[in-house]
Amino acid sequence: MQAPADRAGFRMVVTAQPADIDALGHVNNTVYLRWVQDAATAHWQAVARAEDIARYVWVVTRHEIDYRRPTLVGESLTLTTWVGTPRGARFDRHVEICGADGQLRAKALTIWALIDQASGRAVRVPTEVASPFLLPA
């Protein structure tokens, strides 16, 4: 899967570990949620300016996850993430999780709010914070 043409996508690979497996023999839904958060954090750390990383922190306000196919222990998955359009303090983030076979295992839409660390308050996403994640028109 790919990010839309006007978004800077980010990819990372994870491998399902024995501790990720539930009683049904496949990756537990809470593990997918952790991977969604890990992808978002890794994207922020890889792309954001150092001064923004030092000044702001993101918190989740909503998660939506659709599970499509099971993942088994030892399988490698590619997590692809990109952002939507900022709205005030909120920024949507999309994550698609695909197996090595290219089949979609899960997809998520999460909504994150930008928090100023000094005040502890949500703040409108500044253009300079959003721009590294958006491709020029």
SULWO-V678640 format. One record per residue. N is the residue number from 1. RES is the residue in one letter. D_FIRST is the distance of its C-alpha to the first C-alpha in whole Angstrom. Layout:
BEGIN
n->(N | N)
res->(RES | RES)
d_first->(D_FIRST | D_FIRST)
END
This chain:
BEGIN
n->(1 | 2 | 3 | 4 | 5 | 6 | 7 | 8 | 9 | 10 | 11 | 12 | 13 | 14 | 15 | 16 | 17 | 18 | 19 | 20 | 21 | 22 | 23 | 24 | 25 | 26 | 27 | 28 | 29 | 30 | 31 | 32 | 33 | 34 | 35 | 36 | 37 | 38 | 39 | 40 | 41 | 42 | 43 | 44 | 45 | 46 | 47 | 48 | 49 | 50 | 51 | 52 | 53 | 54 | 55 | 56 | 57 | 58 | 59 | 60 | 61 | 62 | 63 | 64 | 65 | 66 | 67 | 68 | 69 | 70 | 71 | 72 | 73 | 74 | 75 | 76 | 77 | 78 | 79 | 80 | 81 | 82 | 83 | 84 | 85 | 86 | 87 | 88 | 89 | 90 | 91 | 92 | 93 | 94 | 95 | 96 | 97 | 98 | 99 | 100 | 101 | 102 | 103 | 104 | 105 | 106 | 107 | 108 | 109 | 110 | 111 | 112 | 113 | 114 | 115 | 116 | 117 | 118 | 119 | 120 | 121 | 122 | 123 | 124 | 125 | 126 | 127 | 128 | 129 | 130 | 131 | 132 | 133 | 134 | 135 | 136 | 137)
res->(M | Q | A | P | A | D | R | A | G | F | R | M | V | V | T | A | Q | P | A | D | I | D | A | L | G | H | V | N | N | T | V | Y | L | R | W | V | Q | D | A | A | T | A | H | W | Q | A | V | A | R | A | E | D | I | A | R | Y | V | W | V | V | T | R | H | E | I | D | Y | R | R | P | T | L | V | G | E | S | L | T | L | T | T | W | V | G | T | P | R | G | A | R | F | D | R | H | V | E | I | C | G | A | D | G | Q | L | R | A | K | A | L | T | I | W | A | L | I | D | Q | A | S | G | R | A | V | R | V | P | T | E | V | A | S | P | F | L | L | P | A)
d_first->(0 | 4 | 7 | 10 | 12 | 15 | 13 | 13 | 10 | 11 | 10 | 12 | 13 | 16 | 18 | 19 | 23 | 26 | 27 | 23 | 24 | 26 | 29 | 27 | 26 | 22 | 20 | 22 | 20 | 22 | 20 | 17 | 18 | 20 | 16 | 15 | 18 | 18 | 15 | 16 | 19 | 18 | 16 | 20 | 22 | 20 | 20 | 23 | 26 | 29 | 31 | 28 | 27 | 31 | 32 | 29 | 28 | 25 | 25 | 23 | 25 | 23 | 20 | 18 | 16 | 15 | 15 | 14 | 15 | 17 | 17 | 20 | 22 | 21 | 17 | 15 | 12 | 9 | 9 | 7 | 10 | 11 | 14 | 16 | 19 | 22 | 25 | 28 | 28 | 24 | 21 | 18 | 15 | 11 | 10 | 7 | 8 | 8 | 11 | 12 | 12 | 8 | 9 | 8 | 11 | 11 | 10 | 13 | 15 | 17 | 20 | 22 | 25 | 27 | 30 | 33 | 34 | 37 | 38 | 36 | 35 | 32 | 31 | 30 | 27 | 28 | 27 | 27 | 25 | 22 | 22 | 21 | 17 | 18 | 18 | 21 | 21)
END
